[in-house]
Amino acid sequence: MAHRESRHKQRYGLKSIRVTGMTYHHLCIMAEQSGLKSPGMVVDKLLRTMRTEAKHADPHH
């Protein structure tokens, strides 16, 4: 039986990223302080925040 990707992975194209041990440590601390469940959720939140700020800074967007 062939392994199938979950619907969530199919829809969102989940990927893995590599970070240094120290970066992972900091992401874990940030997750705990923010009440987020995982370091990946910290990355998602940071990227969404940066994207939102960039949209507001660009008057042509």
Backbone torsions as a table, in degrees:
resi	resn	phi	psi	omega
1	MET	NA	125.5	-177.7
2	ALA	-76.1	143.4	178.2
3	HIS	-76.1	131.2	178.2
4	ARG	-110.7	143.5	176.3
5	GLU	-70.5	149.4	177.0
6	SER	-66.4	157.8	178.5
7	ARG	-58.8	-37.3	-179.9
8	HIS	-62.2	-44.8	178.9
9	LYS	-65.8	-39.8	179.1
10	GLN	-62.3	-42.5	-175.7
11	ARG	-72.6	-44.6	-173.4
12	TYR	-102.1	-5.0	178.3
13	GLY	58.1	49.4	-176.6
14	LEU	-59.3	136.8	-179.7
15	LYS	-129.4	165.2	174.6
16	SER	-106.0	146.8	173.5
17	ILE	-123.6	151.1	178.0
18	ARG	-100.1	135.8	175.4
19	VAL	-133.6	162.2	177.4
20	THR	-71.4	163.8	177.8
21	GLY	-59.2	-39.2	-179.4
22	MET	-68.2	-40.0	177.8
23	THR	-63.5	-43.2	177.8
24	TYR	-60.7	-42.1	178.1
25	HIS	-58.3	-47.3	179.9
26	HIS	-64.9	-38.7	178.2
27	LEU	-64.5	-38.0	177.7
28	CYS	-64.5	-42.7	177.8
29	ILE	-62.6	-44.5	179.6
30	MET	-63.2	-39.3	178.9
31	ALA	-62.2	-45.5	-179.3
32	GLU	-63.4	-44.5	-179.0
33	GLN	-66.6	-32.2	-177.3
34	SER	-90.2	-7.2	-177.5
35	GLY	75.4	21.5	178.3
36	LEU	-89.5	155.3	-173.3
37	LYS	-80.3	-23.7	-175.5
38	SER	-152.8	160.7	176.3
39	PRO	-60.9	-31.9	178.5
40	GLY	-63.0	-34.0	178.3
41	MET	-68.1	-31.5	175.7
42	VAL	-64.7	-45.6	179.2
43	VAL	-60.1	-46.2	179.1
44	ASP	-57.9	-45.8	-178.2
45	LYS	-65.3	-41.9	177.8
46	LEU	-60.8	-45.2	-178.5
47	LEU	-66.1	-41.3	177.6
48	ARG	-63.1	-41.2	179.4
49	THR	-63.7	-46.0	179.6
50	MET	-62.4	-40.2	-179.3
51	ARG	-66.6	-41.5	178.5
52	THR	-63.3	-44.4	179.2
53	GLU	-63.0	-39.0	180.0
54	ALA	-65.6	-38.1	178.7
55	LYS	-63.7	-40.6	-179.3
56	HIS	-71.4	-27.9	-179.7
57	ALA	-79.1	-24.2	-177.9
58	ASP	-96.1	106.3	-177.5
59	PRO	-67.4	-17.4	-178.8
60	HIS	-89.9	-2.4	-177.1
61	HIS	-93.4	NA	NA
